[in-house]
Amino acid sequence: MPAVRPPRRVLAAVAVLPLLTGALGACGYGSEKKDDTSRNTAAEGRKLSAGTVRIGYFPNITHATPLVGDQEGLIQKELGGTKLRSTTFNAGPSEIEALNAGSIDIGWIGPSPAINGYVKSKGKSLRIISGSASGGVRLVVDPRKISSLDDVKGKRIATPQKGNTQDVAFLNWVADKGWKVDPRTGKGDVSVVRTDNKVIPDAFKAGSVDGAWVPEPTASKLVSQGGKVLLDEAALWPDKKFVITNVIVSRKFLAEHRDVVEAVLRGSVRTNAWIKAEPEKAKASANAALKKLSGTALPAEVLDPAWRAIEVTDDPLAKTLEAQAAHAVRAGLLEKPDLSGVYDLTALNKVLKAEGRETTDAARLGTQ
């Protein structure tokens, strides 16, 4: 079968992506949701120590907790008269930049940008205060080109961003296979193509990449285009659990407004409980939120498998974060970090105890 040449517009989109990412990051960090009466307006009740709390998250299924909690007003309900304001991001570095600049106070984010933000600030900028989700990352390939894991060698595999959580995981898996890849250029026994999640489905369809190690719902989008799941990352972890989304907070905001942080975490914990109790309603809610944020709802053939792949959790799965940091060091993307104190689970455990739930621990990485 003759090779299909990718359309120029797709290759151009991939080529200019780093420039676009930088430009968007410089233009206000993220996209603020428009005010409406259900999500960005304070509910009736007593105002807490801050008049407004600004949260950030991604319009992804892996961020189901804030998507649903914001959409259903479950987080706002716990804030009473304190106003909730939301901003969405497409990349972890821009969310960390917004947190450091004081544009947001609390964010849902992947482990790699949380680690990088903590290390670069020498522990001064943020704390991880809760878990949010586990799983939902898969290696999806073109079955016409790749039929086994060994076939990945010599192929072009996309990851969302250099040094992001999936990029680190893929490079670690490549190392386990005994293959060599330059972490800076992505060149080696496998060609790692760093490409935004939004662009990857078009690049895959055009044949400019042979597969991708990506989170949901991108993985399920590729499957809907004829891709095959070759590996679920969960299979590589003990108990098939690993943190994909954390909750982080500005240290300054935590010190000054702990009552607000507790309220947001109470909303997060209760949202996760509702998602588990009413999975179909929660799935519809998340899709409604995605439609408002992107203009398009996910079709059932993408939404359903993506939703099944994610497990919401309050547990930060701290041991897996420590392992992911070690993977980044092994990949050559991070010097060995000191993560002592990266977690402050005091507020989370207070909320869990009040809910009659078991508390969680920081695997020796908590504040004293």
ABEGO torsion letter per residue (X at the ends): XBBBBBBAAAAAAAAAAAAAAAAAAAAGGBBBBBBBAAAABBBBEBBBABABBBBBBBBBAAAAAAAAAAAAGAAAAAAEABBBBBBBBABAAAAAAAAAAGABABBBBBAAAAAAAAAAAGGAABBBABBABBEGBBBBBBAAABABAAAABGBBBBBABBGBAAAAAAAAAAAAAGBBBBAAAGBEABBBBBBBAAAAAAAAAAGABABBBBBOAAAAAAAAAGBBBABBAAAABBGGBBBABBBBBBAAAAAABAAAAAAAAAAAAAAAAAAAABAAAAAAAAAAAAAAAAGBBBBAAAAAAAAAABBBBABAGAAAAAAAAAAAAAAGABBBBBABGABBAAAAAAAAAAAGBBBBBAGGABBX
